[in-house]
Amino acid sequence: MSKIIISTSGWCEADPDRTMFQYIGPRDDVERLISGQQWLALPKNDRSSYVLESIATAYKYSLDGDYDHIGIEVEE
């Protein structure tokens, strides 16, 4: 079966209201999914307990951005 491999390089300015972060830490008393606004309000050391929920959503609703490279390859 063939595979489609997509490689990218670029950046985007994420909209804090439409970008979500998911908690990956050990605590049970925190929200599992928070907005970018909530993430920005966290102390800097607490931000590392969250990961970006979806890079595709961040790019979809971005306020600005640029791709330096988008490559599509097929692996047989």
PDB file of N, CA, C and O in Angstrom:
ATOM      1  N   MET A   1       0.835  -1.179   0.000  1.00  0.00           N
ATOM      2  CA  MET A   1       0.000   0.000   0.000  1.00  0.00           C
ATOM      3  C   MET A   1       0.879   1.240   0.000  1.00  0.00           C
ATOM      4  O   MET A   1       1.847   1.312   0.757  1.00  0.00           O
ATOM      5  N   SER A   2       0.561   2.196  -0.821  1.00  0.00           N
ATOM      6  CA  SER A   2       1.319   3.444  -0.912  1.00  0.00           C
ATOM      7  C   SER A   2       1.015   4.351   0.266  1.00  0.00           C
ATOM      8  O   SER A   2      -0.068   4.304   0.850  1.00  0.00           O
ATOM      9  N   LYS A   3       1.995   5.178   0.602  1.00  0.00           N
ATOM     10  CA  LYS A   3       1.842   6.176   1.662  1.00  0.00           C
ATOM     11  C   LYS A   3       2.034   7.562   1.065  1.00  0.00           C
ATOM     12  O   LYS A   3       2.870   7.751   0.181  1.00  0.00           O
ATOM     13  N   ILE A   4       1.266   8.525   1.544  1.00  0.00           N
ATOM     14  CA  ILE A   4       1.466   9.924   1.178  1.00  0.00           C
ATOM     15  C   ILE A   4       2.213  10.586   2.330  1.00  0.00           C
ATOM     16  O   ILE A   4       1.725  10.609   3.460  1.00  0.00           O
ATOM     17  N   ILE A   5       3.379  11.115   2.047  1.00  0.00           N
ATOM     18  CA  ILE A   5       4.214  11.773   3.043  1.00  0.00           C
ATOM     19  C   ILE A   5       4.208  13.269   2.753  1.00  0.00           C
ATOM     20  O   ILE A   5       4.591  13.699   1.665  1.00  0.00           O
ATOM     21  N   ILE A   6       3.769  14.062   3.736  1.00  0.00           N
ATOM     22  CA  ILE A   6       3.738  15.518   3.581  1.00  0.00           C
ATOM     23  C   ILE A   6       4.742  16.118   4.545  1.00  0.00           C
ATOM     24  O   ILE A   6       4.697  15.845   5.745  1.00  0.00           O
ATOM     25  N   SER A   7       5.641  16.926   4.032  1.00  0.00           N
ATOM     26  CA  SER A   7       6.610  17.623   4.874  1.00  0.00           C
ATOM     27  C   SER A   7       6.359  19.123   4.750  1.00  0.00           C
ATOM     28  O   SER A   7       6.068  19.631   3.667  1.00  0.00           O
ATOM     29  N   THR A   8       6.476  19.820   5.878  1.00  0.00           N
ATOM     30  CA  THR A   8       6.214  21.252   5.874  1.00  0.00           C
ATOM     31  C   THR A   8       7.254  21.990   6.700  1.00  0.00           C
ATOM     32  O   THR A   8       7.912  21.420   7.571  1.00  0.00           O
ATOM     33  N   SER A   9       7.378  23.255   6.403  1.00  0.00           N
ATOM     34  CA  SER A   9       8.191  24.161   7.189  1.00  0.00           C
ATOM     35  C   SER A   9       7.505  25.518   7.102  1.00  0.00           C
ATOM     36  O   SER A   9       7.217  25.998   6.006  1.00  0.00           O
ATOM     37  N   GLY A  10       7.248  26.129   8.229  1.00  0.00           N
ATOM     38  CA  GLY A  10       6.580  27.419   8.217  1.00  0.00           C
ATOM     39  C   GLY A  10       6.196  27.851   9.618  1.00  0.00           C
ATOM     40  O   GLY A  10       6.683  27.306  10.609  1.00  0.00           O
ATOM     41  N   TRP A  11       5.316  28.837   9.686  1.00  0.00           N
ATOM     42  CA  TRP A  11       4.877  29.362  10.971  1.00  0.00           C
ATOM     43  C   TRP A  11       3.483  29.953  10.823  1.00  0.00           C
ATOM     44  O   TRP A  11       3.031  30.241   9.715  1.00  0.00           O
ATOM     45  N   CYS A  12       2.806  30.130  11.959  1.00  0.00           N
ATOM     46  CA  CYS A  12       1.538  30.852  11.953  1.00  0.00           C
ATOM     47  C   CYS A  12       1.374  31.583  13.270  1.00  0.00           C
ATOM     48  O   CYS A  12       1.899  31.160  14.300  1.00  0.00           O
ATOM     49  N   GLU A  13       0.636  32.692  13.226  1.00  0.00           N
ATOM     50  CA  GLU A  13       0.244  33.403  14.433  1.00  0.00           C
ATOM     51  C   GLU A  13      -1.131  32.870  14.817  1.00  0.00           C
ATOM     52  O   GLU A  13      -2.133  33.212  14.188  1.00  0.00           O
ATOM     53  N   ALA A  14      -1.178  32.045  15.835  1.00  0.00           N
ATOM     54  CA  ALA A  14      -2.416  31.376  16.225  1.00  0.00           C
ATOM     55  C   ALA A  14      -3.369  32.359  16.905  1.00  0.00           C
ATOM     56  O   ALA A  14      -2.947  33.223  17.673  1.00  0.00           O
ATOM     57  N   ASP A  15      -4.652  32.212  16.611  1.00  0.00           N
ATOM     58  CA  ASP A  15      -5.702  32.996  17.254  1.00  0.00           C
ATOM     59  C   ASP A  15      -5.960  32.386  18.636  1.00  0.00           C
ATOM     60  O   ASP A  15      -6.440  31.256  18.717  1.00  0.00           O
ATOM     61  N   PRO A  16      -5.655  33.100  19.720  1.00  0.00           N
ATOM     62  CA  PRO A  16      -5.813  32.538  21.061  1.00  0.00           C
ATOM     63  C   PRO A  16      -7.246  32.100  21.389  1.00  0.00           C
ATOM     64  O   PRO A  16      -7.443  31.225  22.232  1.00  0.00           O
ATOM     65  N   ASP A  17      -8.237  32.693  20.739  1.00  0.00           N
ATOM     66  CA  ASP A  17      -9.627  32.325  20.991  1.00  0.00           C
ATOM     67  C   ASP A  17     -10.036  31.033  20.293  1.00  0.00           C
ATOM     68  O   ASP A  17     -11.004  30.390  20.698  1.00  0.00           O
ATOM     69  N   ARG A  18      -9.306  30.648  19.245  1.00  0.00           N
ATOM     70  CA  ARG A  18      -9.699  29.477  18.460  1.00  0.00           C
ATOM     71  C   ARG A  18      -8.662  28.367  18.470  1.00  0.00           C
ATOM     72  O   ARG A  18      -8.810  27.367  17.769  1.00  0.00           O
ATOM     73  N   THR A  19      -7.618  28.541  19.259  1.00  0.00           N
ATOM     74  CA  THR A  19      -6.563  27.539  19.380  1.00  0.00           C
ATOM     75  C   THR A  19      -6.709  26.856  20.739  1.00  0.00           C
ATOM     76  O   THR A  19      -6.827  27.523  21.767  1.00  0.00           O
ATOM     77  N   MET A  20      -6.701  25.541  20.734  1.00  0.00           N
ATOM     78  CA  MET A  20      -6.930  24.782  21.965  1.00  0.00           C
ATOM     79  C   MET A  20      -5.666  24.011  22.372  1.00  0.00           C
ATOM     80  O   MET A  20      -4.865  23.597  21.534  1.00  0.00           O
ATOM     81  N   PHE A  21      -5.523  23.837  23.685  1.00  0.00           N
ATOM     82  CA  PHE A  21      -4.412  23.089  24.249  1.00  0.00           C
ATOM     83  C   PHE A  21      -4.964  21.978  25.135  1.00  0.00           C
ATOM     84  O   PHE A  21      -5.952  22.162  25.846  1.00  0.00           O
ATOM     85  N   GLN A  22      -4.309  20.821  25.078  1.00  0.00           N
ATOM     86  CA  GLN A  22      -4.748  19.657  25.844  1.00  0.00           C
ATOM     87  C   GLN A  22      -3.743  19.364  26.951  1.00  0.00           C
ATOM     88  O   GLN A  22      -2.533  19.381  26.728  1.00  0.00           O
ATOM     89  N   TYR A  23      -4.258  19.097  28.139  1.00  0.00           N
ATOM     90  CA  TYR A  23      -3.428  18.809  29.299  1.00  0.00           C
ATOM     91  C   TYR A  23      -2.838  17.398  29.200  1.00  0.00           C
ATOM     92  O   TYR A  23      -3.544  16.445  28.869  1.00  0.00           O
ATOM     93  N   ILE A  24      -1.540  17.276  29.491  1.00  0.00           N
ATOM     94  CA  ILE A  24      -0.874  15.971  29.448  1.00  0.00           C
ATOM     95  C   ILE A  24      -0.165  15.646  30.758  1.00  0.00           C
ATOM     96  O   ILE A  24       0.580  14.669  30.843  1.00  0.00           O
ATOM     97  N   GLY A  25      -0.400  16.469  31.776  1.00  0.00           N
ATOM     98  CA  GLY A  25       0.271  16.281  33.056  1.00  0.00           C
ATOM     99  C   GLY A  25      -0.428  15.265  33.952  1.00  0.00           C
ATOM    100  O   GLY A  25      -1.428  14.666  33.557  1.00  0.00           O
ATOM    101  N   PRO A  26       0.099  15.073  35.155  1.00  0.00           N
ATOM    102  CA  PRO A  26      -0.396  14.032  36.061  1.00  0.00           C
ATOM    103  C   PRO A  26      -1.590  14.453  36.932  1.00  0.00           C
ATOM    104  O   PRO A  26      -2.209  13.594  37.559  1.00  0.00           O
ATOM    105  N   ARG A  27      -1.923  15.719  36.987  1.00  0.00           N
ATOM    106  CA  ARG A  27      -2.977  16.187  37.897  1.00  0.00           C
ATOM    107  C   ARG A  27      -4.370  15.849  37.372  1.00  0.00           C
ATOM    108  O   ARG A  27      -4.598  15.816  36.163  1.00  0.00           O
ATOM    109  N   ASP A  28      -5.299  15.597  38.298  1.00  0.00           N
ATOM    110  CA  ASP A  28      -6.689  15.316  37.945  1.00  0.00           C
ATOM    111  C   ASP A  28      -7.604  16.509  38.178  1.00  0.00           C
ATOM    112  O   ASP A  28      -8.776  16.467  37.802  1.00  0.00           O
ATOM    113  N   ASP A  29      -7.091  17.571  38.791  1.00  0.00           N
ATOM    114  CA  ASP A  29      -7.926  18.709  39.170  1.00  0.00           C
ATOM    115  C   ASP A  29      -7.817  19.899  38.212  1.00  0.00           C
ATOM    116  O   ASP A  29      -8.126  21.028  38.596  1.00  0.00           O
ATOM    117  N   VAL A  30      -7.386  19.662  36.982  1.00  0.00           N
ATOM    118  CA  VAL A  30      -7.275  20.744  36.000  1.00  0.00           C
ATOM    119  C   VAL A  30      -8.129  20.415  34.776  1.00  0.00           C
ATOM    120  O   VAL A  30      -8.451  19.257  34.514  1.00  0.00           O
ATOM    121  N   GLU A  31      -8.485  21.461  34.038  1.00  0.00           N
ATOM    122  CA  GLU A  31      -9.243  21.255  32.809  1.00  0.00           C
ATOM    123  C   GLU A  31      -8.366  20.532  31.789  1.00  0.00           C
ATOM    124  O   GLU A  31      -7.188  20.856  31.640  1.00  0.00           O
ATOM    125  N   ARG A  32      -8.926  19.579  31.106  1.00  0.00           N
ATOM    126  CA  ARG A  32      -8.176  18.791  30.122  1.00  0.00           C
ATOM    127  C   ARG A  32      -7.977  19.539  28.809  1.00  0.00           C
ATOM    128  O   ARG A  32      -6.985  19.321  28.114  1.00  0.00           O
ATOM    129  N   LEU A  33      -8.914  20.417  28.465  1.00  0.00           N
ATOM    130  CA  LEU A  33      -8.855  21.157  27.212  1.00  0.00           C
ATOM    131  C   LEU A  33      -9.101  22.627  27.511  1.00  0.00           C
ATOM    132  O   LEU A  33     -10.136  22.981  28.077  1.00  0.00           O
ATOM    133  N   ILE A  34      -8.152  23.491  27.133  1.00  0.00           N
ATOM    134  CA  ILE A  34      -8.290  24.921  27.393  1.00  0.00           C
ATOM    135  C   ILE A  34      -8.005  25.718  26.126  1.00  0.00           C
ATOM    136  O   ILE A  34      -7.341  25.235  25.210  1.00  0.00           O
ATOM    137  N   SER A  35      -8.511  26.931  26.089  1.00  0.00           N
ATOM    138  CA  SER A  35      -8.280  27.813  24.943  1.00  0.00           C
ATOM    139  C   SER A  35      -6.881  28.422  25.022  1.00  0.00           C
ATOM    140  O   SER A  35      -6.206  28.347  26.049  1.00  0.00           O
ATOM    141  N   GLY A  36      -6.473  29.016  23.930  1.00  0.00           N
ATOM    142  CA  GLY A  36      -5.196  29.721  23.917  1.00  0.00           C
ATOM    143  C   GLY A  36      -5.166  30.874  24.908  1.00  0.00           C
ATOM    144  O   GLY A  36      -4.122  31.167  25.491  1.00  0.00           O
ATOM    145  N   GLN A  37      -6.315  31.535  25.104  1.00  0.00           N
ATOM    146  CA  GLN A  37      -6.390  32.615  26.097  1.00  0.00           C
ATOM    147  C   GLN A  37      -6.104  32.070  27.498  1.00  0.00           C
ATOM    148  O   GLN A  37      -5.353  32.676  28.262  1.00  0.00           O
ATOM    149  N   GLN A  38      -6.704  30.930  27.830  1.00  0.00           N
ATOM    150  CA  GLN A  38      -6.469  30.316  29.145  1.00  0.00           C
ATOM    151  C   GLN A  38      -5.023  29.857  29.275  1.00  0.00           C
ATOM    152  O   GLN A  38      -4.412  29.999  30.334  1.00  0.00           O
ATOM    153  N   TRP A  39      -4.479  29.307  28.197  1.00  0.00           N
ATOM    154  CA  TRP A  39      -3.092  28.843  28.209  1.00  0.00           C
ATOM    155  C   TRP A  39      -2.139  30.008  28.447  1.00  0.00           C
ATOM    156  O   TRP A  39      -1.191  29.889  29.223  1.00  0.00           O
ATOM    157  N   LEU A  40      -2.390  31.145  27.774  1.00  0.00           N
ATOM    158  CA  LEU A  40      -1.545  32.326  27.951  1.00  0.00           C
ATOM    159  C   LEU A  40      -1.614  32.863  29.381  1.00  0.00           C
ATOM    160  O   LEU A  40      -0.640  33.438  29.867  1.00  0.00           O
ATOM    161  N   ALA A  41      -2.743  32.686  30.057  1.00  0.00           N
ATOM    162  CA  ALA A  41      -2.909  33.176  31.427  1.00  0.00           C
ATOM    163  C   ALA A  41      -2.206  32.298  32.466  1.00  0.00           C
ATOM    164  O   ALA A  41      -2.047  32.707  33.616  1.00  0.00           O
ATOM    165  N   LEU A  42      -1.789  31.100  32.068  1.00  0.00           N
ATOM    166  CA  LEU A  42      -1.080  30.213  32.994  1.00  0.00           C
ATOM    167  C   LEU A  42       0.313  30.741  33.292  1.00  0.00           C
ATOM    168  O   LEU A  42       0.902  31.430  32.459  1.00  0.00           O
ATOM    169  N   PRO A  43       0.856  30.427  34.481  1.00  0.00           N
ATOM    170  CA  PRO A  43       2.265  30.720  34.727  1.00  0.00           C
ATOM    171  C   PRO A  43       3.114  29.962  33.683  1.00  0.00           C
ATOM    172  O   PRO A  43       2.755  28.858  33.272  1.00  0.00           O
ATOM    173  N   LYS A  44       4.215  30.550  33.269  1.00  0.00           N
ATOM    174  CA  LYS A  44       5.034  29.955  32.205  1.00  0.00           C
ATOM    175  C   LYS A  44       5.418  28.501  32.489  1.00  0.00           C
ATOM    176  O   LYS A  44       5.440  27.680  31.572  1.00  0.00           O
ATOM    177  N   ASN A  45       5.717  28.177  33.741  1.00  0.00           N
ATOM    178  CA  ASN A  45       6.135  26.800  34.039  1.00  0.00           C
ATOM    179  C   ASN A  45       4.975  25.807  33.924  1.00  0.00           C
ATOM    180  O   ASN A  45       5.223  24.615  33.743  1.00  0.00           O
ATOM    181  N   ASP A  46       3.719  26.252  34.022  1.00  0.00           N
ATOM    182  CA  ASP A  46       2.570  25.360  33.880  1.00  0.00           C
ATOM    183  C   ASP A  46       2.202  25.106  32.414  1.00  0.00           C
ATOM    184  O   ASP A  46       1.540  24.115  32.106  1.00  0.00           O
ATOM    185  N   ARG A  47       2.620  25.983  31.525  1.00  0.00           N
ATOM    186  CA  ARG A  47       2.287  25.829  30.099  1.00  0.00           C
ATOM    187  C   ARG A  47       2.854  24.544  29.502  1.00  0.00           C
ATOM    188  O   ARG A  47       2.276  23.985  28.570  1.00  0.00           O
ATOM    189  N   SER A  48       3.974  24.077  30.030  1.00  0.00           N
ATOM    190  CA  SER A  48       4.612  22.876  29.474  1.00  0.00           C
ATOM    191  C   SER A  48       3.815  21.603  29.755  1.00  0.00           C
ATOM    192  O   SER A  48       4.124  20.547  29.203  1.00  0.00           O
ATOM    193  N   SER A  49       2.802  21.692  30.602  1.00  0.00           N
ATOM    194  CA  SER A  49       1.935  20.539  30.868  1.00  0.00           C
ATOM    195  C   SER A  49       0.813  20.421  29.837  1.00  0.00           C
ATOM    196  O   SER A  49      -0.039  19.539  29.941  1.00  0.00           O
ATOM    197  N   TYR A  50       0.814  21.301  28.855  1.00  0.00           N
ATOM    198  CA  TYR A  50      -0.200  21.297  27.799  1.00  0.00           C
ATOM    199  C   TYR A  50       0.480  21.193  26.431  1.00  0.00           C
ATOM    200  O   TYR A  50       1.587  21.694  26.236  1.00  0.00           O
ATOM    201  N   VAL A  51      -0.193  20.541  25.500  1.00  0.00           N
ATOM    202  CA  VAL A  51       0.276  20.465  24.119  1.00  0.00           C
ATOM    203  C   VAL A  51      -0.802  21.038  23.205  1.00  0.00           C
ATOM    204  O   VAL A  51      -1.983  21.056  23.553  1.00  0.00           O
ATOM    205  N   LEU A  52      -0.389  21.494  22.057  1.00  0.00           N
ATOM    206  CA  LEU A  52      -1.317  22.004  21.054  1.00  0.00           C
ATOM    207  C   LEU A  52      -2.249  20.875  20.633  1.00  0.00           C
ATOM    208  O   LEU A  52      -1.789  19.794  20.265  1.00  0.00           O
ATOM    209  N   GLU A  53      -3.556  21.119  20.685  1.00  0.00           N
ATOM    210  CA  GLU A  53      -4.506  20.067  20.345  1.00  0.00           C
ATOM    211  C   GLU A  53      -4.443  19.715  18.853  1.00  0.00           C
ATOM    212  O   GLU A  53      -4.453  18.536  18.499  1.00  0.00           O
ATOM    213  N   SER A  54      -4.378  20.720  17.984  1.00  0.00           N
ATOM    214  CA  SER A  54      -4.390  20.441  16.549  1.00  0.00           C
ATOM    215  C   SER A  54      -3.646  21.523  15.781  1.00  0.00           C
ATOM    216  O   SER A  54      -4.068  22.679  15.766  1.00  0.00           O
ATOM    217  N   ILE A  55      -2.547  21.154  15.147  1.00  0.00           N
ATOM    218  CA  ILE A  55      -1.809  22.113  14.320  1.00  0.00           C
ATOM    219  C   ILE A  55      -2.649  22.527  13.113  1.00  0.00           C
ATOM    220  O   ILE A  55      -2.556  23.666  12.656  1.00  0.00           O
ATOM    221  N   ALA A  56      -3.463  21.614  12.597  1.00  0.00           N
ATOM    222  CA  ALA A  56      -4.316  21.947  11.451  1.00  0.00           C
ATOM    223  C   ALA A  56      -5.319  23.037  11.809  1.00  0.00           C
ATOM    224  O   ALA A  56      -5.539  23.959  11.024  1.00  0.00           O
ATOM    225  N   THR A  57      -5.926  22.939  12.981  1.00  0.00           N
ATOM    226  CA  THR A  57      -6.874  23.962  13.422  1.00  0.00           C
ATOM    227  C   THR A  57      -6.156  25.284  13.666  1.00  0.00           C
ATOM    228  O   THR A  57      -6.676  26.343  13.318  1.00  0.00           O
ATOM    229  N   ALA A  58      -4.977  25.233  14.255  1.00  0.00           N
ATOM    230  CA  ALA A  58      -4.210  26.457  14.492  1.00  0.00           C
ATOM    231  C   ALA A  58      -3.917  27.173  13.178  1.00  0.00           C
ATOM    232  O   ALA A  58      -4.041  28.396  13.106  1.00  0.00           O
ATOM    233  N   TYR A  59      -3.530  26.432  12.137  1.00  0.00           N
ATOM    234  CA  TYR A  59      -3.276  27.044  10.828  1.00  0.00           C
ATOM    235  C   TYR A  59      -4.569  27.516  10.178  1.00  0.00           C
ATOM    236  O   TYR A  59      -4.591  28.577   9.553  1.00  0.00           O
ATOM    237  N   LYS A  60      -5.646  26.748  10.315  1.00  0.00           N
ATOM    238  CA  LYS A  60      -6.922  27.106   9.692  1.00  0.00           C
ATOM    239  C   LYS A  60      -7.415  28.465  10.178  1.00  0.00           C
ATOM    240  O   LYS A  60      -7.881  29.280   9.382  1.00  0.00           O
ATOM    241  N   TYR A  61      -7.313  28.707  11.473  1.00  0.00           N
ATOM    242  CA  TYR A  61      -7.815  29.954  12.046  1.00  0.00           C
ATOM    243  C   TYR A  61      -6.710  30.961  12.365  1.00  0.00           C
ATOM    244  O   TYR A  61      -6.927  31.893  13.140  1.00  0.00           O
ATOM    245  N   SER A  62      -5.536  30.781  11.777  1.00  0.00           N
ATOM    246  CA  SER A  62      -4.414  31.666  12.086  1.00  0.00           C
ATOM    247  C   SER A  62      -4.686  33.104  11.636  1.00  0.00           C
ATOM    248  O   SER A  62      -5.443  33.355  10.698  1.00  0.00           O
ATOM    249  N   LEU A  63      -4.046  34.025  12.334  1.00  0.00           N
ATOM    250  CA  LEU A  63      -4.170  35.448  12.032  1.00  0.00           C
ATOM    251  C   LEU A  63      -3.146  35.879  10.991  1.00  0.00           C
ATOM    252  O   LEU A  63      -3.337  36.884  10.307  1.00  0.00           O
ATOM    253  N   ASP A  64      -2.065  35.125  10.872  1.00  0.00           N
ATOM    254  CA  ASP A  64      -1.005  35.399   9.910  1.00  0.00           C
ATOM    255  C   ASP A  64      -0.154  34.145   9.822  1.00  0.00           C
ATOM    256  O   ASP A  64      -0.212  33.287  10.703  1.00  0.00           O
ATOM    257  N   GLY A  65       0.623  34.037   8.781  1.00  0.00           N
ATOM    258  CA  GLY A  65       1.512  32.887   8.670  1.00  0.00           C
ATOM    259  C   GLY A  65       2.158  32.786   7.313  1.00  0.00           C
ATOM    260  O   GLY A  65       1.845  33.541   6.393  1.00  0.00           O
ATOM    261  N   ASP A  66       3.066  31.838   7.207  1.00  0.00           N
ATOM    262  CA  ASP A  66       3.779  31.642   5.957  1.00  0.00           C
ATOM    263  C   ASP A  66       4.346  30.227   5.938  1.00  0.00           C
ATOM    264  O   ASP A  66       4.850  29.732   6.947  1.00  0.00           O
ATOM    265  N   TYR A  67       4.258  29.597   4.799  1.00  0.00           N
ATOM    266  CA  TYR A  67       4.913  28.306   4.585  1.00  0.00           C
ATOM    267  C   TYR A  67       6.198  28.553   3.811  1.00  0.00           C
ATOM    268  O   TYR A  67       6.194  29.246   2.793  1.00  0.00           O
ATOM    269  N   ASP A  68       7.284  27.992   4.288  1.00  0.00           N
ATOM    270  CA  ASP A  68       8.533  28.047   3.542  1.00  0.00           C
ATOM    271  C   ASP A  68       8.620  26.869   2.581  1.00  0.00           C
ATOM    272  O   ASP A  68       9.270  26.940   1.538  1.00  0.00           O
ATOM    273  N   HIS A  69       7.945  25.778   2.960  1.00  0.00           N
ATOM    274  CA  HIS A  69       8.036  24.555   2.162  1.00  0.00           C
ATOM    275  C   HIS A  69       6.822  23.668   2.434  1.00  0.00           C
ATOM    276  O   HIS A  69       6.436  23.471   3.586  1.00  0.00           O
ATOM    277  N   ILE A  70       6.234  23.146   1.390  1.00  0.00           N
ATOM    278  CA  ILE A  70       5.246  22.087   1.501  1.00  0.00           C
ATOM    279  C   ILE A  70       5.643  21.043   0.464  1.00  0.00           C
ATOM    280  O   ILE A  70       5.637  21.321  -0.735  1.00  0.00           O
ATOM    281  N   GLY A  71       5.982  19.865   0.917  1.00  0.00           N
ATOM    282  CA  GLY A  71       6.374  18.794   0.013  1.00  0.00           C
ATOM    283  C   GLY A  71       5.437  17.609   0.133  1.00  0.00           C
ATOM    284  O   GLY A  71       5.027  17.235   1.232  1.00  0.00           O
ATOM    285  N   ILE A  72       5.104  17.025  -0.996  1.00  0.00           N
ATOM    286  CA  ILE A  72       4.247  15.827  -1.006  1.00  0.00           C
ATOM    287  C   ILE A  72       4.978  14.750  -1.775  1.00  0.00           C
ATOM    288  O   ILE A  72       5.376  14.946  -2.923  1.00  0.00           O
ATOM    289  N   GLU A  73       5.153  13.600  -1.121  1.00  0.00           N
ATOM    290  CA  GLU A  73       5.836  12.469  -1.730  1.00  0.00           C
ATOM    291  C   GLU A  73       4.977  11.229  -1.580  1.00  0.00           C
ATOM    292  O   GLU A  73       4.156  11.132  -0.667  1.00  0.00           O
ATOM    293  N   VAL A  74       5.174  10.276  -2.489  1.00  0.00           N
ATOM    294  CA  VAL A  74       4.497   9.004  -2.390  1.00  0.00           C
ATOM    295  C   VAL A  74       5.560   7.935  -2.147  1.00  0.00           C
ATOM    296  O   VAL A  74       6.530   7.821  -2.897  1.00  0.00           O
ATOM    297  N   GLU A  75       5.358   7.158  -1.090  1.00  0.00           N
ATOM    298  CA  GLU A  75       6.248   6.027  -0.807  1.00  0.00           C
ATOM    299  C   GLU A  75       5.506   4.759  -1.200  1.00  0.00           C
ATOM    300  O   GLU A  75       4.385   4.510  -0.756  1.00  0.00           O
ATOM    301  N   GLU A  76       6.143   3.981  -2.026  1.00  0.00           N
ATOM    302  CA  GLU A  76       5.548   2.708  -2.461  1.00  0.00           C
ATOM    303  C   GLU A  76       5.878   1.607  -1.486  1.00  0.00           C
ATOM    304  O   GLU A  76       5.466   0.464  -1.683  1.00  0.00           O
TER     305      GLU A  76
END
